[in-house]
Amino acid sequence: MTVRRIVPNIQVESEEQRGAGHDFYGLLGFEEVMNLGWVTTLASPANPTAQVSFLTEERTGPVVPDLSVEVEDVDAVYARVVASGAEVVRELRDEEWGVRRFFVRDPDGRVVNVLSHRPA
């Protein structure tokens, strides 16, 4: 199994807070790579897998996940997670913005968004 990146997800209460986070992480060299309105992702231009996301809400899931883990084969990981008996918080599905993902709860209660990008 290949992990491609891990992204912390920071929940903010307002667009203003999301903008403040955007500005702060910009000082550290991050640049915006995705903005869907309710979620913005910033990445390092030198290392595009170094990312941070800000969410005002989660539009397609029951909760804002604490972190996102991009894997090579999300279907295989989903099968392993289900077989392990771990709590699936949101079933595996395709999203309109080009990812296939599910949410799972880790042993300490954090919700992890596990995803793969679908071929274009």
N, C-alpha and C positions, 0 to 999 in steps of 0.2 A: 504494500500500500504506500502511495506517495502523497505526502502532505506538501502542497504548493505554497501556502501562506497561512498565517494566522493574523487576524485583524481584531483589535479590541473595538467593541461597540460602546460608545458613550451616549447614554440617553440624556437628552436635554429637554427642558420644559417648553422652550419657545424658539422661534426663528432667531430672535435676538441672541439667545445663548448659543445657538448653533453657529451664528456669524462670529461671535466672540471666540469660540473654539477654533473656527476656521482661521481667523486672524492670528491667534496665538500660535497655532501649529505652523502657520505660514512663516512666522519668525524663525522657526526651527528648520525651515527649508522644505516643508511639505507643500505640494501643489494639488489643486482639485483635479480628480480624475473621473468622478461620477457625481451627479447631482440629480436626484429624482424628486426633489422638493421636500420630501419627508426624511430622506437619508442623503447625506453627503459623505463621500470618501475622499480622503487626501492621501497622497503617496509621495515618497521620496523620488525625485527624478533620477538620482544615481542608483537607487535600488527600489524598483517599482513594487516589490513584494513587501516593503516596509510601509504599512498603511495604518490609518486610523479612520473610523467612521463615526459620524454623529447622527443620531436618530431622534426626531421629535415624536415618532410613533412607529409602530410596525403595521404596515398596511395589510399584509396577508397572513400574519401569524397571530397567535394569542397573546404573545408577550414580546418585548424587545429582548433579543438574545444578548448575553453578556459578551460573547465573542463569536467570531466566524472562523471556520477552518475550511479552507479550500482543499479538496482532495482530488486525486486523479480520477477515481471511479466511485462516485457517490452511491451508485446502486449496490456495489459490493460492500461498502462501509455500512449502508443501511441494513443490509442482510445480516452483517456481523453484529450490529447494535441490537437488532430485534432478537437474534438468537441468544444474545447475552442476557436478555431480560431487562435491559436498561429502559428507563421511562422515555418513550417517544412523546414529545410534547406536541409535535405537529408532523403529520405524515409526509412522506416523500412526494414532491410534486414539482412540475415545471412552472417557472415564473415568466411573465411577459418580457422581462428585461434580460432574458437569455441565460438564466441559471436553473439548475435542478437542485432542490435542497430539501432538508428536513431539520427539525429541531429535536435535540435530545438533552435530558437533564443529567449533569455529571453527579458523582457521589456527594459533592458538597452543596448541591442545589442550584448551581449555575446552569443557565440554558445556553447550549452551544448550537449555533447555526452551521450545519455541515452542508457544503455545496460543491458543485462542479459547474463550470461554464459549459453550455451546450455549444456544439459546432454551429458556426454561422450559416 
